[in-house]
Amino acid sequence: MTKSSSNPIFGGICLDGLKKIPEDYRDILHIGDNVFIKSGTILAGEGFHFRRDEYNKLIFTPHRHGVQILDDVHVGSHCTIDRGRVRDTIIGKGTKIDNGTHISHNCVIGENCIIGQGASILGSVEIGDNTEIWSHSTIHQGVKVGNNCAVGANTYLRKNVPDNHVAFTGLAGLVIKPMNQSKKYKKRGGGVVKALNGKSSNDSSW
């Protein structure tokens, strides 16, 4: 996707009732085939990034990149997916996003992921393929979550998670361990069979 050379500020677009992307957004918003977006979702608005000047006044940092939503993605209602500041924000093929989720600027989410209701994916997070991020979890900016992983509901994650690991908040704080050591998960093929909230990519219908 090409950068916006004139760099106007975009508040974001809700596509409710529209049959095509408005001309002003065509350079910064790509939507693939067989994509389903529910009501009230705002796409390609400016991300939240300010700096302080010498007088402590907060100055907005321009965003020059866009949003790519690839084929077969489902986006629930009242989500926000912000445009990129240093690279496009990307939602990979086949990923399913539940209602009320926020995806910040520069995030890259892989293929066939699940993002649960109310999750917050902060700036420049990278999430691998076939990974599940469950409800009301927060992924701290810059964190990398690998392929075939899961992050449990209500988890605040500020550490990277390797491939084939699970992360959740236990009684003693954050736990990150291989899926085959977790009572809540078992592996079969390449996908998650049992998820932390009892549903998974293998048995959920969308």
C-alpha positions as a Markdown table, in Angstrom:
| # | Residue | x | y | z |
|---|---|---|---|---|
| 1 | Met | 0.0 | 0.0 | 0.0 |
| 2 | Thr | 1.4 | 3.4 | -0.9 |
| 3 | Lys | 1.9 | 6.1 | 1.7 |
| 4 | Ser | -0.3 | 9.1 | 1.9 |
| 5 | Ser | 1.9 | 11.8 | 0.4 |
| 6 | Ser | -0.2 | 14.8 | 1.3 |
| 7 | Asn | -0.6 | 13.4 | 4.8 |
| 8 | Pro | -4.1 | 14.6 | 5.7 |
| 9 | Ile | -5.5 | 13.6 | 9.1 |
| 10 | Phe | -8.2 | 10.9 | 8.9 |
| 11 | Gly | -10.7 | 10.5 | 11.6 |
| 12 | Gly | -11.5 | 7.0 | 10.4 |
| 13 | Ile | -14.4 | 5.6 | 8.3 |
| 14 | Cys | -17.5 | 3.6 | 9.3 |
| 15 | Leu | -18.6 | 1.6 | 6.2 |
| 16 | Asp | -22.2 | 1.2 | 7.4 |
| 17 | Gly | -24.5 | 1.6 | 4.5 |
| 18 | Leu | -21.7 | 2.1 | 2.0 |
| 19 | Lys | -21.1 | -0.1 | -1.0 |
| 20 | Lys | -17.5 | 0.9 | -1.6 |
| 21 | Ile | -14.6 | 2.6 | 0.1 |
| 22 | Pro | -14.9 | 6.4 | -0.2 |
| 23 | Glu | -12.4 | 7.9 | -2.5 |
| 24 | Asp | -10.5 | 9.8 | 0.3 |
| 25 | Tyr | -9.7 | 6.5 | 1.9 |
| 26 | Arg | -8.8 | 4.3 | -1.1 |
| 27 | Asp | -5.1 | 5.0 | -0.8 |
| 28 | Ile | -5.0 | 4.0 | 2.9 |
| 29 | Leu | -7.6 | 1.3 | 3.3 |
| 30 | His | -7.5 | -2.1 | 1.5 |
| 31 | Ile | -10.3 | -4.7 | 2.1 |
| 32 | Gly | -9.9 | -8.1 | 0.6 |
| 33 | Asp | -12.5 | -10.6 | -0.7 |
| 34 | Asn | -15.2 | -12.2 | 1.5 |
| 35 | Val | -14.6 | -9.8 | 4.4 |
| 36 | Phe | -17.5 | -9.2 | 6.9 |
| 37 | Ile | -17.5 | -6.0 | 8.9 |
| 38 | Lys | -20.3 | -5.4 | 11.4 |
| 39 | Ser | -21.9 | -2.1 | 12.3 |
| 40 | Gly | -20.2 | 0.7 | 14.1 |
| 41 | Thr | -16.6 | -0.3 | 13.4 |
| 42 | Ile | -14.1 | 2.5 | 12.5 |
| 43 | Leu | -11.3 | 1.8 | 10.1 |
| 44 | Ala | -8.1 | 3.7 | 9.2 |
| 45 | Gly | -8.4 | 6.5 | 11.6 |
| 46 | Glu | -5.2 | 8.2 | 13.0 |
| 47 | Gly | -3.4 | 6.2 | 15.7 |
| 48 | Phe | -2.8 | 7.6 | 19.2 |
| 49 | His | 0.7 | 9.0 | 19.2 |
| 50 | Phe | 1.8 | 12.3 | 20.7 |
| 51 | Arg | 5.1 | 13.8 | 21.8 |
| 52 | Arg | 5.8 | 16.7 | 24.2 |
| 53 | Asp | 7.5 | 19.8 | 23.1 |
| 54 | Glu | 9.8 | 22.0 | 25.3 |
| 55 | Tyr | 6.7 | 23.5 | 26.9 |
| 56 | Asn | 5.1 | 20.1 | 27.6 |
| 57 | Lys | 2.4 | 20.7 | 25.0 |
| 58 | Leu | 1.3 | 17.5 | 23.3 |
| 59 | Ile | 2.0 | 17.4 | 19.6 |
| 60 | Phe | 0.3 | 14.9 | 17.4 |
| 61 | Thr | 2.7 | 12.7 | 15.3 |
| 62 | Pro | 1.6 | 12.3 | 11.7 |
| 63 | His | 0.6 | 8.9 | 10.3 |
| 64 | Arg | 1.5 | 8.1 | 6.7 |
| 65 | His | 0.5 | 4.5 | 6.3 |
| 66 | Gly | -2.8 | 2.6 | 6.0 |
| 67 | Val | -4.8 | -0.5 | 7.0 |
| 68 | Gln | -4.9 | -3.8 | 5.1 |
| 69 | Ile | -7.7 | -6.2 | 5.9 |
| 70 | Leu | -7.0 | -9.4 | 3.9 |
| 71 | Asp | -9.4 | -12.1 | 2.5 |
| 72 | Asp | -11.9 | -14.0 | 4.7 |
| 73 | Val | -11.6 | -11.7 | 7.7 |
| 74 | His | -14.5 | -11.2 | 10.1 |
| 75 | Val | -14.6 | -7.9 | 12.2 |
| 76 | Gly | -17.2 | -7.5 | 14.9 |
| 77 | Ser | -19.2 | -4.4 | 15.7 |
| 78 | His | -17.7 | -1.3 | 17.4 |
| 79 | Cys | -14.1 | -2.2 | 16.8 |
| 80 | Thr | -11.4 | 0.3 | 15.8 |
| 81 | Ile | -8.4 | -0.6 | 13.6 |
| 82 | Asp | -6.0 | 2.4 | 13.3 |
| 83 | Arg | -3.9 | 3.3 | 10.3 |
| 84 | Gly | -0.1 | 2.8 | 10.6 |
| 85 | Arg | 2.4 | 5.4 | 11.5 |
| 86 | Val | 5.6 | 3.6 | 10.4 |
| 87 | Arg | 4.0 | 0.7 | 8.5 |
| 88 | Asp | 0.6 | -0.5 | 7.5 |
| 89 | Thr | -1.7 | -2.1 | 10.1 |
| 90 | Ile | -2.4 | -5.6 | 8.7 |
| 91 | Ile | -5.1 | -8.1 | 9.6 |
| 92 | Gly | -4.1 | -11.5 | 8.0 |
| 93 | Lys | -6.3 | -13.8 | 6.0 |
| 94 | Gly | -9.0 | -15.7 | 7.8 |
| 95 | Thr | -8.7 | -13.9 | 11.1 |
| 96 | Lys | -11.8 | -13.4 | 13.2 |
| 97 | Ile | -12.2 | -10.3 | 15.5 |
| 98 | Asp | -15.0 | -10.1 | 18.0 |
| 99 | Asn | -17.0 | -7.0 | 19.1 |
| 100 | Gly | -15.4 | -4.0 | 20.8 |
| 101 | Thr | -11.8 | -4.8 | 20.0 |
| 102 | His | -9.1 | -2.1 | 19.5 |
| 103 | Ile | -6.2 | -2.7 | 17.2 |
| 104 | Ser | -3.6 | 0.1 | 17.3 |
| 105 | His | -1.3 | 1.6 | 14.7 |
| 106 | Asn | 1.4 | -0.6 | 13.1 |
| 107 | Cys | 0.1 | -3.9 | 14.4 |
| 108 | Val | 0.5 | -7.0 | 12.2 |
| 109 | Ile | -1.9 | -9.9 | 12.9 |
| 110 | Gly | -1.3 | -13.2 | 11.2 |
| 111 | Glu | -3.6 | -15.6 | 9.4 |
| 112 | Asn | -6.5 | -17.5 | 11.0 |
| 113 | Cys | -6.3 | -15.8 | 14.4 |
| 114 | Ile | -9.0 | -15.2 | 16.9 |
| 115 | Ile | -9.2 | -11.9 | 18.8 |
| 116 | Gly | -11.8 | -12.1 | 21.5 |
| 117 | Gln | -14.3 | -9.4 | 22.6 |
| 118 | Gly | -12.9 | -6.3 | 24.1 |
| 119 | Ala | -9.2 | -7.1 | 23.6 |
| 120 | Ser | -6.7 | -4.2 | 23.2 |
| 121 | Ile | -3.8 | -4.8 | 20.8 |
| 122 | Leu | -1.5 | -1.8 | 21.3 |
| 123 | Gly | 1.0 | -0.2 | 18.9 |
| 124 | Ser | 3.4 | -2.3 | 16.8 |
| 125 | Val | 2.3 | -5.6 | 18.2 |
| 126 | Glu | 3.0 | -8.6 | 16.0 |
| 127 | Ile | 0.9 | -11.8 | 16.3 |
| 128 | Gly | 1.7 | -14.9 | 14.4 |
| 129 | Asp | -0.6 | -17.3 | 12.5 |
| 130 | Asn | -3.3 | -19.5 | 14.2 |
| 131 | Thr | -3.0 | -17.6 | 17.5 |
| 132 | Glu | -5.9 | -16.8 | 19.8 |
| 133 | Ile | -6.1 | -13.6 | 21.9 |
| 134 | Trp | -9.0 | -13.9 | 24.3 |
| 135 | Ser | -11.5 | -11.5 | 25.8 |
| 136 | His | -10.4 | -8.3 | 27.5 |
| 137 | Ser | -6.7 | -9.1 | 27.3 |
| 138 | Thr | -4.2 | -6.3 | 26.6 |
| 139 | Ile | -1.1 | -6.8 | 24.6 |
| 140 | His | 1.5 | -4.2 | 25.4 |
| 141 | Gln | 3.0 | -2.1 | 22.6 |
| 142 | Gly | 5.8 | -3.8 | 20.7 |
| 143 | Val | 5.2 | -7.3 | 22.1 |
| 144 | Lys | 5.6 | -10.3 | 19.7 |
| 145 | Val | 3.3 | -13.3 | 20.1 |
| 146 | Gly | 4.3 | -16.3 | 18.0 |
| 147 | Asn | 2.5 | -18.8 | 15.8 |
| 148 | Asn | 0.0 | -21.3 | 17.3 |
| 149 | Cys | -0.2 | -19.5 | 20.7 |
| 150 | Ala | -3.0 | -18.4 | 23.0 |
| 151 | Val | -3.3 | -15.5 | 25.4 |
| 152 | Gly | -6.0 | -16.1 | 28.1 |
| 153 | Ala | -8.8 | -13.7 | 28.9 |
| 154 | Asn | -8.1 | -10.7 | 31.1 |
| 155 | Thr | -4.3 | -11.1 | 30.6 |
| 156 | Tyr | -2.0 | -8.1 | 30.5 |
| 157 | Leu | 0.9 | -9.2 | 28.4 |
| 158 | Arg | 4.1 | -7.3 | 28.2 |
| 159 | Lys | 6.5 | -10.1 | 27.4 |
| 160 | Asn | 7.1 | -11.8 | 24.1 |
| 161 | Val | 5.6 | -15.3 | 23.6 |
| 162 | Pro | 7.4 | -18.0 | 21.6 |
| 163 | Asp | 5.7 | -20.2 | 19.1 |
| 164 | Asn | 3.4 | -22.9 | 20.6 |
| 165 | His | 3.1 | -21.3 | 24.0 |
| 166 | Val | 0.3 | -20.1 | 26.1 |
| 167 | Ala | 0.2 | -17.0 | 28.3 |
| 168 | Phe | -2.3 | -16.2 | 31.0 |
| 169 | Thr | -2.6 | -14.5 | 34.4 |
| 170 | Gly | -2.4 | -16.9 | 37.3 |
| 171 | Leu | -2.5 | -16.4 | 41.0 |
| 172 | Ala | 1.2 | -15.5 | 41.1 |
| 173 | Gly | 1.0 | -13.3 | 38.0 |
| 174 | Leu | 1.8 | -13.8 | 34.4 |
| 175 | Val | 2.5 | -17.4 | 33.3 |
| 176 | Ile | 4.1 | -18.3 | 29.9 |
| 177 | Lys | 4.7 | -21.9 | 29.1 |
| 178 | Pro | 4.5 | -24.5 | 26.3 |
| 179 | Met | 1.0 | -25.5 | 25.4 |
| 180 | Asn | 1.7 | -29.2 | 26.0 |
| 181 | Gln | 2.4 | -28.2 | 29.7 |
| 182 | Ser | -0.9 | -26.5 | 30.1 |
| 183 | Lys | -3.9 | -28.2 | 31.5 |
| 184 | Lys | -6.2 | -26.0 | 29.4 |
| 185 | Tyr | -4.7 | -26.8 | 26.0 |
| 186 | Lys | -3.6 | -29.8 | 24.0 |
| 187 | Lys | -2.2 | -29.8 | 20.5 |
| 188 | Arg | -3.5 | -31.7 | 17.5 |
| 189 | Gly | -2.2 | -31.1 | 14.0 |
| 190 | Gly | -1.2 | -27.4 | 14.0 |
| 191 | Gly | -4.2 | -25.9 | 15.7 |
| 192 | Val | -5.5 | -25.3 | 19.2 |
| 193 | Val | -8.1 | -27.9 | 20.3 |
| 194 | Lys | -9.1 | -26.6 | 23.7 |
| 195 | Ala | -9.0 | -22.9 | 24.4 |
| 196 | Leu | -8.9 | -21.0 | 27.7 |
| 197 | Asn | -12.5 | -19.9 | 27.4 |
| 198 | Gly | -13.7 | -23.3 | 26.1 |
| 199 | Lys | -13.9 | -22.4 | 22.4 |
| 200 | Ser | -11.3 | -22.6 | 19.7 |
| 201 | Ser | -10.5 | -22.0 | 16.1 |
| 202 | Asn | -11.2 | -25.7 | 15.3 |
| 203 | Asp | -14.7 | -25.8 | 16.8 |
| 204 | Ser | -16.1 | -22.3 | 16.6 |
| 205 | Ser | -18.5 | -21.3 | 13.8 |
| 206 | Trp | -18.6 | -17.7 | 12.6 |
